[in-house]
């Protein structure tokens, strides 16, 4: 057989073999970027592995702000297949949504409209809400009244006793200021934030850190997450969870498929799993807001006093507005308060 003919015959076979090798390289591997907490990630992945033993989910966990910076820095060559459990306010950055591919995950039809994109580019199975972790022993020792609102935190009696998350690095921190700015308007909102700042001892990088500082007795009040308060109470710390009566903001944690996903079939299977009954059964252990149907309400949440109907206490956040104004609000925070 002439070499030219042999070459013609072998080329299709070689191409097929190379394609098979490439597919094998990515088969079963899913790379997820997430802002979920490490302890919950571990339990979710263990359950996912039982349900999908042929898939190996590799996770990069970053804080909310750092995750966004990472995704944008890799925009020319994304290294991940999915975004898993990230604040939707950050995900709605147009530069990031342009990198996502619509996918109607199995079970998405059961989610309320508020928890999924109209074009199926994202959906949220869980969320979190603002709450104060108040150390009752510190309050008693220092003869301080129990705070019930953000406005209370601006009272001089709490000087040096408040810890808050830094909104530049923490999604919880940005959520807190976004809720105040949306509910009060910019002028009154910034006035309140500056008044509270006079009492803030420190701003932490993490949204859960203020609660940990308060429960340890370092400070009286940690402006944090409801789940952090619930967990602290369950573990026996002298903490009372206070949902602020004014501007109790919340955020939902969205997941999405990347256009550039190297293994879309398994990436889709993993996204399907995040809405499965198996996943939903775990969410209540770590989240105060669960949108996935079938999730049981935890006894710890009931004991801590979390209302069964959260719509009674949550401020109706405009996530699109939060996303649109995020950069300007953070720049203003840095100028007016940042430290």
N, C-alpha and C positions, 0 to 999 in steps of 0.2 A: 504494500500500500504506500503510495507516495506520501511524503511527510506532510504536504499541505492538506491532504485528505485526513490523515491521522490527527493532525492538529484540529481540524474542523470538528471531528467526532469527539475528541477529548474535551474540548472547551466547555460544552454544555455540562458534561459530567463534573469537571473541575468547579465550575460555577455553583453547581448544586451542592457539592461537598463543602465548599467554602460557606455557603449559606447555612448548611446544617451545623457547621462548627460555630458560626456566629450566633445562631439561635441557641445552641447548647450553652454558650457562654452566659447568656442572659436568662435562659429558661429557669423558672423557679426563684429568681432573685428579684426582689422589689426594694427599691431604695426610697425611704420616706423621710421627709423633713418635717419636724414637729416642734411645737412649743408645749406639749403636754408635760406633766411632771414625771420624773423618772420612775417613781414607785408605781404609778398607774400604767405607764408604758410597759413595764416588766410584766404586770399581770395580764394586760390586754394581749401582748405578744405570745405569752404562754398559752392563752386560750385560743388564739388564732392558729398557733402551731398544731394544736390538737385537732382543730376543724379542717385545717389545710396543711397537712404534714409535708406536702411537696413544695411548699413555698417558704422561702427564707427571706423574712423582712428585715432589712438592715436599716437602722434608724440613726439619724443625726438629730440630737435634741439641742435646741438653742432657745434663748429667751425670745419673747415676741419681737422685740425690736431688732435683735441680732439676726433672727431668721429672715426678716425682710431684707436686711442689708446683704445677707448671703445670697438670697435668690436673685436680687438685682445685680450683684457682682458677677454672678454666673450666667446672666441673661443670654450671652452669646453662645454658651455651651452648658446648659443645665445638666447637673449631675444626678438629679433625682427623678423618680417616676411619679410620685404623688406628694402632695402636701396633706398632712394629717393633723387635724385638731389645732388650727391656728385662728387667731382672732379675725373674724370676718372684716372688721374695720380695716385691718392691715391688708387683707387679701383683696379688698375692693380697689386697691391702687391699680389704675388702668394699665400701668406697665406690667403688672403681674397677671391681671385677668387676661391680657393679650397672650400670655404664655400657656394658658390653660385650655383644655379641650372639653367640650360639653360631653357629659356622660350621665345618663339616667341610671344611677345605681339601683340595684334591686332593693325595693322597699321605699324608695324616695317618694313614691306616690302617696305614702301614708303620713308624710311629714306635712305640717301646716305650711302655708305659703311663706310665712315670715322666716322659715328656717331652710329655704332653698332658693337658688337663683332661678329666675324665670327662663333662662336659657340653659339650665342644667350644668352650668360651669362649676357650681359648688353646692354643698349641702352641709348642714350642721346637725350632728347627733347629740351634742352636749353644749353646755354653756356655763358661765359663772356670773356671780353677782357680787356687788359691793356689800360689805358688812364691817362693823367695828368689832375688834376683839378687845374687850375691856377686862382688865385684871381687877377683880373685885377686892382682892386683898390689898393691892396698892391703893385703890380708891379709899378703902376703909382706913388704912394707915395714914393717908395724907388728907383725910376728911374732904374728899372730892365728891361732887354730885355725879350721878350716872348720866352720861351724855345720851341724847336721843336723836341728834341731828348734826349735819355739817355746821350749821350756824352755832351750835353749842361748842364745837371744837375751836371756834374763834374767840371764846371767852377767855380773858386773862388768867382765870383760875387754872387753866390747863397748860400754862407756859412750861415748855420743856418736857411735857408728858405725852406728846403725840409723835408717832412715827408714821410716815407715808411712803409709798413706793414712788420712785422717780419715773415720771411719765415718758421720758425719753427712752428708757430701756425696758420699762414694764408695761405690758398691755393693760394690766390692772390699773396702773398709775394713770395712763391716758384715759381709760374708761372713767375714772373718778372725775378728772377735770372736764371731760367732754360732757358728762351728765350735768355737771353744775353750769357749764356754759350754755347748754341747750335749754335747761329749765329756767335759768335766771336771765339769760341774755349775756352778751359779752361784758358790758360795763359792770353790772352787779355781780356777775360770775367771777370776774377777776378781782373785784373788791373783796369778795368772800375768800377767795384763794389766798390773797395776800394777807388777809386778817388771820387765816388759819396758819399761814407760814410763820407768823410771829410766835406760834406755840410749838412748831415742829422741831424736834430735837435732831432728826436726821431723815434723809430720803434714801431708801434702799433700792437696790437694783431689781429685786424680786418682789412680786406681788404678795407672796406668802410670808416673807421675812418680817414685816411689821407685826403680824400676829404672833410669830415665834418670839419676837422681842418682848411683846406685851405679856405673853403667857409665862415667860421666864422671869417676869418682874422687873425687867430693865426699864420699862416705861408703863404708864397706866393704860394707854390706848394705842392700838395698832389699826390704822385704816387699811383693811385688807380684803379678803374674800370670805364669803359665807362658809365655804367648805373648810377653810383653814380654822375658822372658829368652831365649826361642828366637830372637826377632828380633835381640836384641843380640848373641848369639853368631854368628848368620848374618852380621851386619854387621861382625864382626871385633873387637868389644870384648872386653876380658879378663874375661869374665863366665862364671861357672859357675852353672847352674840347680840349685837344691836344692829338692826337694819335701819339706816338713817331715814327718818320720816320725810326728809326732803332730798330729792335727787338720788334715789337708790338705783343707780345705773346697772346695766348688765351687758354682757357680751356673749356671742355665740361662737363656738369653735368649729370652723369650717374645714372641709376636706375637698380635694380636687385632683383631677388627673392632668398631668402635664402633656402638652402636645408632643414633646420630645421623649416621652417615656420609651425606654428601650425594650420593655417587656409589658406591653399594654394589656395583654390577655390576663396575666397574673395580677397586674396593678388593678385592673377592674374587679377581679375576684376579691382582692383585699378590700377595696372600697365597698363592695357588696357586703363583706363580712362586718364592717363597722356599723352597719344598720341591721345586722342579724339579731335574733333573739338571744343568741349566745353572748354577743357583745353587750346588748342592752341590759342583760342580767347583772353585768359588772359595773355599769356606769354609776349607779346609785351609791356605790362605795366611795366614789371620788368626786362626784359632781352634785351640785345642788339643783342644776337645771339639766334635765334629760328630755330631749325631743323625740328620741327613738321610742317607738311604741313598745309596750310590754315591760318597761323598766319598773321594778318595785321601788317604793319609797323607803329609804333606810330608816331604821329605828333611831339611829344617831341623829338624823336630821329632825325627826319628830321630837326627840328629847331636848335638842338644842332650841326648839321653838320656831323652826322654819315653817312658815305658813303652807298649808296644803295647796292653796291657790295663790301662786306667786304674782299673778296679775294684779292682786290687791295692793302690792307693795312696790312693784318695779316701775321705774320711770320708763315710758315708752321711747326707747332710744331710736334715733334716726341714724342707722348705720352708714347709709350713703353720705349723709352730712358729716358724720364723724370721720369718714375716710377723706372726704373732700377738704375738710378743714384741719386735718391732722398736722400737716407740715407747718402751717401758719400758727396753729395753737401751740405746738411744741417750741417753735421759734420764740413765740411770745412768752412762754413759760421760762425759757432760758434767759430771756432779757429781764423779765419782771421778778423772777424768783430764783432761777437756777443756782444751785450750790451743791 
